[in-house]
Amino acid sequence: MTGATNGSRPSTLCVGVLGRKGGSAKSTTAYNLAGAFAAEGRRCLLIDLDSQASLTRALSNAPVPPEGGVGARVAEPSRGLRDTI
């Protein structure tokens, strides 16, 4: 975790939850951390780079494309970042 301090708590906080092993609760951890930060009144941005889009499915009512979420698009070399965003 990194953050620029502004008073008693960081004004900006960046947290990455990552690992190569599947099924190790990365999406669940990110989901719960965001919930805890939101309960403190912090604004949260979650970016789901997992090709299975588990976090996206948990947080959204919108359908996830069959080819996956942002992670699947980023991993596809033929697509530019601009098209992904």
ABEGO torsion letter per residue (X at the ends): XBBBBBEABBABBBBBBBEABBGAGAAAAAAAAAAAAAAAGBBBBBBBABAAGAAAAAABABBBBAAEBAAAAAABAABBAAAAX
